[in-house]
Amino acid sequence: MKIKELSRKDLEDLIADKGIGSGYLKRAERIQRDVNLAILLGSAAILLGATALTIYKFKGE
């Protein structure tokens, strides 16, 4: 495949995979994914904890 035949998106993907700094880009994407998962799971834990606390508090009344 020739570079002239690549679409803009394909060219951007090629540069992201093979270009200068591609290792840093992959590492940053992985870190961002992990941070997003941690935020999601932390938020779910807080929500479940608040729900359990509320149920426990009203159950005693």
Jmol script that loads the backbone (N, CA, C; Angstrom):
load data "model"
ATOM      1  N   MET A   1       0.844  -1.169   0.000  1.00  0.00           N
ATOM      2  CA  MET A   1       0.000   0.000   0.000  1.00  0.00           C
ATOM      3  C   MET A   1       0.895   1.238   0.000  1.00  0.00           C
ATOM      4  N   LYS A   2       0.557   2.191  -0.810  1.00  0.00           N
ATOM      5  CA  LYS A   2       1.324   3.426  -0.903  1.00  0.00           C
ATOM      6  C   LYS A   2       0.753   4.467   0.046  1.00  0.00           C
ATOM      7  N   ILE A   3       1.616   5.335   0.505  1.00  0.00           N
ATOM      8  CA  ILE A   3       1.194   6.365   1.447  1.00  0.00           C
ATOM      9  C   ILE A   3       0.160   7.280   0.817  1.00  0.00           C
ATOM     10  N   LYS A   4       0.269   7.519  -0.489  1.00  0.00           N
ATOM     11  CA  LYS A   4      -0.685   8.400  -1.165  1.00  0.00           C
ATOM     12  C   LYS A   4      -2.095   7.825  -1.169  1.00  0.00           C
ATOM     13  N   GLU A   5      -2.219   6.508  -1.038  1.00  0.00           N
ATOM     14  CA  GLU A   5      -3.523   5.851  -1.066  1.00  0.00           C
ATOM     15  C   GLU A   5      -4.199   5.814   0.309  1.00  0.00           C
ATOM     16  N   LEU A   6      -3.486   6.190   1.343  1.00  0.00           N
ATOM     17  CA  LEU A   6      -4.038   6.141   2.694  1.00  0.00           C
ATOM     18  C   LEU A   6      -4.963   7.327   2.940  1.00  0.00           C
ATOM     19  N   SER A   7      -6.042   7.067   3.664  1.00  0.00           N
ATOM     20  CA  SER A   7      -6.908   8.164   4.071  1.00  0.00           C
ATOM     21  C   SER A   7      -6.232   8.910   5.218  1.00  0.00           C
ATOM     22  N   ARG A   8      -6.781  10.045   5.574  1.00  0.00           N
ATOM     23  CA  ARG A   8      -6.193  10.834   6.654  1.00  0.00           C
ATOM     24  C   ARG A   8      -6.189  10.053   7.964  1.00  0.00           C
ATOM     25  N   LYS A   9      -7.285   9.358   8.264  1.00  0.00           N
ATOM     26  CA  LYS A   9      -7.379   8.569   9.501  1.00  0.00           C
ATOM     27  C   LYS A   9      -6.359   7.434   9.493  1.00  0.00           C
ATOM     28  N   ASP A  10      -6.224   6.758   8.358  1.00  0.00           N
ATOM     29  CA  ASP A  10      -5.238   5.678   8.262  1.00  0.00           C
ATOM     30  C   ASP A  10      -3.825   6.211   8.458  1.00  0.00           C
ATOM     31  N   LEU A  11      -3.554   7.376   7.904  1.00  0.00           N
ATOM     32  CA  LEU A  11      -2.236   7.984   8.042  1.00  0.00           C
ATOM     33  C   LEU A  11      -1.968   8.366   9.498  1.00  0.00           C
ATOM     34  N   GLU A  12      -2.977   8.921  10.165  1.00  0.00           N
ATOM     35  CA  GLU A  12      -2.819   9.264  11.576  1.00  0.00           C
ATOM     36  C   GLU A  12      -2.574   8.016  12.422  1.00  0.00           C
ATOM     37  N   ASP A  13      -3.286   6.934  12.118  1.00  0.00           N
ATOM     38  CA  ASP A  13      -3.091   5.679  12.847  1.00  0.00           C
ATOM     39  C   ASP A  13      -1.693   5.112  12.605  1.00  0.00           C
ATOM     40  N   LEU A  14      -1.206   5.208  11.364  1.00  0.00           N
ATOM     41  CA  LEU A  14       0.129   4.728  11.026  1.00  0.00           C
ATOM     42  C   LEU A  14       1.186   5.505  11.795  1.00  0.00           C
ATOM     43  N   ILE A  15       1.038   6.819  11.845  1.00  0.00           N
ATOM     44  CA  ILE A  15       1.988   7.655  12.579  1.00  0.00           C
ATOM     45  C   ILE A  15       1.918   7.348  14.076  1.00  0.00           C
ATOM     46  N   ALA A  16       0.713   7.151  14.595  1.00  0.00           N
ATOM     47  CA  ALA A  16       0.560   6.839  16.019  1.00  0.00           C
ATOM     48  C   ALA A  16       1.203   5.494  16.363  1.00  0.00           C
ATOM     49  N   ASP A  17       1.136   4.536  15.425  1.00  0.00           N
ATOM     50  CA  ASP A  17       1.707   3.207  15.676  1.00  0.00           C
ATOM     51  C   ASP A  17       3.214   3.150  15.451  1.00  0.00           C
ATOM     52  N   LYS A  18       3.711   3.867  14.445  1.00  0.00           N
ATOM     53  CA  LYS A  18       5.109   3.725  14.047  1.00  0.00           C
ATOM     54  C   LYS A  18       5.940   4.985  14.229  1.00  0.00           C
ATOM     55  N   GLY A  19       5.296   6.110  14.502  1.00  0.00           N
ATOM     56  CA  GLY A  19       6.005   7.385  14.529  1.00  0.00           C
ATOM     57  C   GLY A  19       6.808   7.606  15.797  1.00  0.00           C
ATOM     58  N   ILE A  20       7.482   8.744  15.797  1.00  0.00           N
ATOM     59  CA  ILE A  20       8.288   9.139  16.950  1.00  0.00           C
ATOM     60  C   ILE A  20       7.358   9.371  18.134  1.00  0.00           C
ATOM     61  N   GLY A  21       7.681   8.792  19.265  1.00  0.00           N
ATOM     62  CA  GLY A  21       6.872   8.966  20.461  1.00  0.00           C
ATOM     63  C   GLY A  21       5.693   8.023  20.553  1.00  0.00           C
ATOM     64  N   SER A  22       5.620   7.051  19.655  1.00  0.00           N
ATOM     65  CA  SER A  22       4.476   6.138  19.678  1.00  0.00           C
ATOM     66  C   SER A  22       4.444   5.312  20.959  1.00  0.00           C
ATOM     67  N   GLY A  23       5.610   4.989  21.491  1.00  0.00           N
ATOM     68  CA  GLY A  23       5.664   4.253  22.758  1.00  0.00           C
ATOM     69  C   GLY A  23       5.076   5.058  23.901  1.00  0.00           C
ATOM     70  N   TYR A  24       5.417   6.363  23.919  1.00  0.00           N
ATOM     71  CA  TYR A  24       4.865   7.243  24.953  1.00  0.00           C
ATOM     72  C   TYR A  24       3.360   7.388  24.795  1.00  0.00           C
ATOM     73  N   LEU A  25       2.896   7.459  23.552  1.00  0.00           N
ATOM     74  CA  LEU A  25       1.469   7.589  23.298  1.00  0.00           C
ATOM     75  C   LEU A  25       0.721   6.354  23.801  1.00  0.00           C
ATOM     76  N   LYS A  26       1.248   5.179  23.516  1.00  0.00           N
ATOM     77  CA  LYS A  26       0.596   3.947  23.971  1.00  0.00           C
ATOM     78  C   LYS A  26       0.580   3.880  25.496  1.00  0.00           C
ATOM     79  N   ARG A  27       1.678   4.288  26.112  1.00  0.00           N
ATOM     80  CA  ARG A  27       1.752   4.274  27.577  1.00  0.00           C
ATOM     81  C   ARG A  27       0.752   5.271  28.166  1.00  0.00           C
ATOM     82  N   ALA A  28       0.652   6.447  27.563  1.00  0.00           N
ATOM     83  CA  ALA A  28      -0.295   7.461  28.056  1.00  0.00           C
ATOM     84  C   ALA A  28      -1.733   6.982  27.898  1.00  0.00           C
ATOM     85  N   GLU A  29      -2.040   6.309  26.784  1.00  0.00           N
ATOM     86  CA  GLU A  29      -3.388   5.779  26.585  1.00  0.00           C
ATOM     87  C   GLU A  29      -3.715   4.713  27.624  1.00  0.00           C
ATOM     88  N   ARG A  30      -2.743   3.867  27.936  1.00  0.00           N
ATOM     89  CA  ARG A  30      -2.950   2.816  28.937  1.00  0.00           C
ATOM     90  C   ARG A  30      -3.156   3.430  30.326  1.00  0.00           C
ATOM     91  N   ILE A  31      -2.357   4.438  30.662  1.00  0.00           N
ATOM     92  CA  ILE A  31      -2.498   5.107  31.954  1.00  0.00           C
ATOM     93  C   ILE A  31      -3.853   5.789  32.047  1.00  0.00           C
ATOM     94  N   GLN A  32      -4.273   6.448  30.966  1.00  0.00           N
ATOM     95  CA  GLN A  32      -5.573   7.125  30.965  1.00  0.00           C
ATOM     96  C   GLN A  32      -6.703   6.127  31.155  1.00  0.00           C
ATOM     97  N   ARG A  33      -6.609   4.968  30.495  1.00  0.00           N
ATOM     98  CA  ARG A  33      -7.628   3.926  30.651  1.00  0.00           C
ATOM     99  C   ARG A  33      -7.678   3.443  32.090  1.00  0.00           C
ATOM    100  N   ASP A  34      -6.515   3.226  32.696  1.00  0.00           N
ATOM    101  CA  ASP A  34      -6.465   2.747  34.076  1.00  0.00           C
ATOM    102  C   ASP A  34      -7.027   3.781  35.052  1.00  0.00           C
ATOM    103  N   VAL A  35      -6.726   5.051  34.817  1.00  0.00           N
ATOM    104  CA  VAL A  35      -7.254   6.113  35.676  1.00  0.00           C
ATOM    105  C   VAL A  35      -8.774   6.180  35.548  1.00  0.00           C
ATOM    106  N   ASN A  36      -9.275   6.088  34.340  1.00  0.00           N
ATOM    107  CA  ASN A  36     -10.726   6.113  34.132  1.00  0.00           C
ATOM    108  C   ASN A  36     -11.405   4.942  34.836  1.00  0.00           C
ATOM    109  N   LEU A  37     -10.809   3.750  34.764  1.00  0.00           N
ATOM    110  CA  LEU A  37     -11.371   2.592  35.458  1.00  0.00           C
ATOM    111  C   LEU A  37     -11.348   2.786  36.971  1.00  0.00           C
ATOM    112  N   ALA A  38     -10.261   3.339  37.485  1.00  0.00           N
ATOM    113  CA  ALA A  38     -10.158   3.575  38.923  1.00  0.00           C
ATOM    114  C   ALA A  38     -11.216   4.571  39.386  1.00  0.00           C
ATOM    115  N   ILE A  39     -11.433   5.619  38.598  1.00  0.00           N
ATOM    116  CA  ILE A  39     -12.459   6.602  38.951  1.00  0.00           C
ATOM    117  C   ILE A  39     -13.842   5.965  38.921  1.00  0.00           C
ATOM    118  N   LEU A  40     -14.106   5.164  37.904  1.00  0.00           N
ATOM    119  CA  LEU A  40     -15.398   4.496  37.781  1.00  0.00           C
ATOM    120  C   LEU A  40     -15.643   3.549  38.954  1.00  0.00           C
ATOM    121  N   LEU A  41     -14.658   2.717  39.260  1.00  0.00           N
ATOM    122  CA  LEU A  41     -14.815   1.766  40.359  1.00  0.00           C
ATOM    123  C   LEU A  41     -14.886   2.471  41.709  1.00  0.00           C
ATOM    124  N   GLY A  42     -14.108   3.531  41.892  1.00  0.00           N
ATOM    125  CA  GLY A  42     -14.166   4.296  43.133  1.00  0.00           C
ATOM    126  C   GLY A  42     -15.522   4.954  43.326  1.00  0.00           C
ATOM    127  N   SER A  43     -16.057   5.496  42.256  1.00  0.00           N
ATOM    128  CA  SER A  43     -17.385   6.122  42.333  1.00  0.00           C
ATOM    129  C   SER A  43     -18.456   5.096  42.667  1.00  0.00           C
ATOM    130  N   ALA A  44     -18.355   3.913  42.068  1.00  0.00           N
ATOM    131  CA  ALA A  44     -19.326   2.855  42.357  1.00  0.00           C
ATOM    132  C   ALA A  44     -19.224   2.421  43.816  1.00  0.00           C
ATOM    133  N   ALA A  45     -18.006   2.322  44.338  1.00  0.00           N
ATOM    134  CA  ALA A  45     -17.821   1.931  45.734  1.00  0.00           C
ATOM    135  C   ALA A  45     -18.406   2.980  46.680  1.00  0.00           C
ATOM    136  N   ILE A  46     -18.197   4.247  46.365  1.00  0.00           N
ATOM    137  CA  ILE A  46     -18.753   5.315  47.203  1.00  0.00           C
ATOM    138  C   ILE A  46     -20.273   5.285  47.165  1.00  0.00           C
ATOM    139  N   LEU A  47     -20.839   5.094  45.992  1.00  0.00           N
ATOM    140  CA  LEU A  47     -22.295   5.033  45.859  1.00  0.00           C
ATOM    141  C   LEU A  47     -22.870   3.854  46.632  1.00  0.00           C
ATOM    142  N   LEU A  48     -22.246   2.694  46.513  1.00  0.00           N
ATOM    143  CA  LEU A  48     -22.719   1.521  47.251  1.00  0.00           C
ATOM    144  C   LEU A  48     -22.567   1.717  48.759  1.00  0.00           C
ATOM    145  N   GLY A  49     -21.470   2.324  49.169  1.00  0.00           N
ATOM    146  CA  GLY A  49     -21.264   2.586  50.590  1.00  0.00           C
ATOM    147  C   GLY A  49     -22.293   3.551  51.146  1.00  0.00           C
ATOM    148  N   ALA A  50     -22.587   4.604  50.402  1.00  0.00           N
ATOM    149  CA  ALA A  50     -23.589   5.576  50.845  1.00  0.00           C
ATOM    150  C   ALA A  50     -24.971   4.940  50.905  1.00  0.00           C
ATOM    151  N   THR A  51     -25.273   4.088  49.941  1.00  0.00           N
ATOM    152  CA  THR A  51     -26.556   3.386  49.936  1.00  0.00           C
ATOM    153  C   THR A  51     -26.661   2.449  51.139  1.00  0.00           C
ATOM    154  N   ALA A  52     -25.606   1.693  51.389  1.00  0.00           N
ATOM    155  CA  ALA A  52     -25.610   0.766  52.529  1.00  0.00           C
ATOM    156  C   ALA A  52     -25.736   1.529  53.846  1.00  0.00           C
ATOM    157  N   LEU A  53     -25.053   2.656  53.968  1.00  0.00           N
ATOM    158  CA  LEU A  53     -25.129   3.461  55.177  1.00  0.00           C
ATOM    159  C   LEU A  53     -26.540   4.005  55.376  1.00  0.00           C
ATOM    160  N   THR A  54     -27.146   4.461  54.310  1.00  0.00           N
ATOM    161  CA  THR A  54     -28.511   4.989  54.396  1.00  0.00           C
ATOM    162  C   THR A  54     -29.495   3.897  54.799  1.00  0.00           C
ATOM    163  N   ILE A  55     -29.376   2.736  54.197  1.00  0.00           N
ATOM    164  CA  ILE A  55     -30.265   1.613  54.539  1.00  0.00           C
ATOM    165  C   ILE A  55     -30.069   1.210  55.996  1.00  0.00           C
ATOM    166  N   TYR A  56     -28.827   1.122  56.438  1.00  0.00           N
ATOM    167  CA  TYR A  56     -28.527   0.750  57.818  1.00  0.00           C
ATOM    168  C   TYR A  56     -29.076   1.783  58.797  1.00  0.00           C
ATOM    169  N   LYS A  57     -28.943   3.052  58.435  1.00  0.00           N
ATOM    170  CA  LYS A  57     -29.396   4.131  59.306  1.00  0.00           C
ATOM    171  C   LYS A  57     -30.917   4.111  59.479  1.00  0.00           C
ATOM    172  N   PHE A  58     -31.661   3.913  58.381  1.00  0.00           N
ATOM    173  CA  PHE A  58     -33.116   3.910  58.455  1.00  0.00           C
ATOM    174  C   PHE A  58     -33.684   2.591  58.948  1.00  0.00           C
ATOM    175  N   LYS A  59     -32.908   1.523  58.885  1.00  0.00           N
ATOM    176  CA  LYS A  59     -33.369   0.224  59.350  1.00  0.00           C
ATOM    177  C   LYS A  59     -33.498   0.205  60.878  1.00  0.00           C
ATOM    178  N   GLY A  60     -32.657   0.962  61.551  1.00  0.00           N
ATOM    179  CA  GLY A  60     -32.659   1.001  63.009  1.00  0.00           C
ATOM    180  C   GLY A  60     -33.827   1.790  63.577  1.00  0.00           C
ATOM    181  N   GLU A  61     -34.459   2.621  62.787  1.00  0.00           N
ATOM    182  CA  GLU A  61     -35.564   3.454  63.290  1.00  0.00           C
ATOM    183  C   GLU A  61     -36.858   2.717  63.358  1.00  0.00           C
TER     184      GLU A  61
END
end "model"
wireframe off; spacefill off
backbone 0.3
color backbone group
